[in-house]
């Protein structure tokens, strides 16, 4: 009986240590710039639709400020996430606005988006169970949501990269799948100082 109790106590600690080692190994490979810009191609598969939906555009992730996701094709739109709100605009008009003071999920979504784009392994480890591997400069992570509200939205997330996150695959709870490929990463400073004000 004592031996079984000891085994149960040791196994979670061993799993936690392996997860911490993996997180550290990925963190060492990733750049952590204050500003990250790049291009994206997003391919979304929706059950019941024969063809995937493909969109392209660019993004800006600014540490401590927010994320700007600009879709250029097939339709121009912007999604701006800050600590206090999520705002979607189309044709210069606000299509949707969520305030963090009324919608607690806003902070969670912002944290998740920034962590995914910037490879913030510490932020991801707070929300997900991590597994994966590293080989040379490359790494892969599989993220399973920890018990909580995120499980209602996501089943799993897969990430791949090197010095930057290059690929994000989202498996949603409703059956949708999104593959986001990130290219041309740049770490230049804020060309648009009022971007997140």
C-alpha positions in Angstrom: 0.0 0.0 0.0 2.8 2.4 0.9 4.6 1.6 -2.3 1.6 2.3 -4.4 1.0 5.7 -2.6 4.7 6.5 -3.3 4.3 5.7 -7.0 1.3 7.9 -7.3 3.1 10.7 -5.6 6.3 10.3 -7.8 4.6 10.0 -11.2 3.0 13.5 -11.3 6.3 15.1 -10.1 8.2 13.2 -12.9 5.7 14.4 -15.5 5.9 18.0 -14.2 9.8 17.8 -14.4 9.7 16.5 -18.0 7.2 19.3 -18.9 9.4 21.9 -17.3 12.5 20.6 -19.1 10.6 20.7 -22.5 9.3 24.2 -21.8 12.9 25.4 -21.0 14.3 23.7 -24.1 11.8 25.5 -26.3 12.2 28.8 -24.6 16.0 28.6 -25.2 15.4 28.2 -28.9 12.8 31.1 -29.3 13.6 34.7 -29.7 11.4 36.8 -27.3 11.2 40.3 -29.0 9.2 43.2 -27.7 7.7 43.6 -31.1 7.0 40.8 -33.6 5.7 41.3 -37.1 5.0 38.8 -39.9 2.7 37.4 -42.6 0.2 34.7 -42.2 -1.8 32.2 -44.2 -4.8 30.6 -42.4 -6.6 27.6 -43.7 -9.8 26.7 -41.9 -11.6 23.4 -42.4 -15.3 23.5 -41.3 -17.3 20.3 -41.1 -19.9 20.3 -43.9 -17.9 22.5 -46.3 -16.0 20.7 -49.1 -13.4 23.5 -49.5 -11.3 25.0 -46.7 -11.5 28.7 -46.1 -8.1 30.4 -46.9 -7.2 33.9 -45.7 -3.9 35.8 -45.8 -2.6 38.9 -44.1 -0.2 40.2 -41.5 0.1 40.5 -37.8 1.8 42.5 -35.0 2.3 41.2 -31.5 3.6 43.7 -29.0 4.6 42.5 -25.6 2.4 43.9 -22.8 0.4 45.8 -25.4 -1.6 43.5 -27.6 -2.0 41.7 -30.9 -3.2 43.1 -34.3 -4.4 40.5 -36.8 -4.9 42.1 -40.3 -6.7 39.9 -42.9 -6.1 41.2 -46.4 -7.7 38.4 -48.5 -10.3 37.4 -49.3 -11.8 40.4 -47.4 -10.0 43.2 -45.6 -10.6 43.2 -41.8 -8.7 43.8 -38.5 -8.9 42.1 -35.2 -7.2 44.1 -32.4 -6.7 42.4 -29.0 -5.5 44.5 -26.0 -5.7 43.7 -22.3 -8.9 45.7 -22.0 -10.8 44.8 -25.2 -11.2 42.8 -28.4 -12.3 44.9 -31.4 -13.0 43.7 -34.9 -13.3 46.3 -37.7 -14.2 46.0 -41.4 -14.1 48.8 -43.9 -13.1 51.2 -41.0 -16.3 50.4 -39.1 -16.4 48.5 -35.8 -18.1 45.1 -36.4 -17.6 43.8 -32.8 -16.3 45.0 -29.5 -15.8 43.0 -26.3 -14.9 44.8 -23.1 -12.8 42.9 -20.5 -14.7 44.5 -17.6 -17.9 42.8 -18.9 -16.4 39.8 -20.6 -13.7 38.1 -18.5 -12.8 35.8 -21.5 -11.2 38.8 -23.2 -8.0 38.6 -21.1 -7.8 34.9 -21.6 -8.1 35.2 -25.4 -5.5 38.0 -25.5 -3.1 36.0 -23.3 -3.6 32.9 -25.5 -3.1 34.8 -28.8 0.0 36.6 -27.7 1.5 33.4 -26.2 0.8 31.4 -29.4 2.2 34.0 -31.8 5.2 34.8 -29.7 5.9 31.3 -28.3 5.5 32.5 -24.7 6.0 29.0 -23.3 5.4 30.2 -19.7 2.0 31.7 -20.6 1.1 28.5 -22.5 2.1 26.3 -19.6 -0.5 28.1 -17.4 -3.3 27.2 -19.8 -2.2 23.8 -21.3 -0.5 20.5 -20.5 2.6 20.4 -22.7 4.2 17.5 -24.6 6.6 17.6 -27.6 10.2 17.4 -28.7 13.2 19.4 -29.8 15.8 18.6 -32.5 18.6 21.0 -33.3 17.1 24.5 -33.5 13.6 23.0 -34.3 10.9 22.2 -31.8 7.3 20.9 -31.7 4.7 21.2 -29.0 1.3 19.6 -28.5 -0.9 21.5 -26.1 -4.0 20.0 -24.3 -6.2 22.5 -22.4 -6.2 22.2 -18.7 -9.6 21.8 -17.0 -11.5 25.0 -17.3 -13.3 27.3 -19.9 -10.7 26.8 -22.6 -11.7 23.1 -22.9 -15.1 24.2 -24.1 -13.4 25.9 -27.1 -10.3 23.9 -27.9 -9.5 20.2 -28.0 -5.8 20.6 -28.9 -3.2 23.0 -30.3 0.0 22.0 -32.1 2.9 24.4 -32.5 6.1 24.1 -34.5 9.0 26.5 -34.9 12.7 27.4 -34.5 13.7 30.9 -33.4 10.1 31.9 -34.1 6.7 30.1 -34.2 6.2 28.9 -37.8 3.0 26.8 -37.6 0.0 26.8 -35.3 -2.7 24.1 -35.7 -6.0 24.5 -33.7 -8.4 21.7 -33.2 -11.6 23.3 -31.9 -14.2 21.6 -29.8 -16.9 22.1 -32.4 -14.9 20.1 -35.0 -13.3 23.1 -36.9 -9.6 22.9 -37.7 -7.4 25.9 -38.4 -3.8 25.8 -39.8 -1.9 29.1 -39.4 1.4 29.3 -41.2 3.6 32.3 -40.1 6.3 33.7 -42.4 8.7 36.6 -42.7 9.1 37.3 -39.0 10.6 40.7 -38.2 11.5 42.1 -34.8 11.7 45.8 -35.8 10.4 48.5 -33.4 7.0 50.1 -33.3 6.5 51.8 -36.7 3.0 52.6 -35.5 3.4 54.0 -31.9 -0.4 54.4 -31.3 -1.3 51.0 -32.5 -2.6 49.7 -29.2 -3.9 52.9 -27.6 
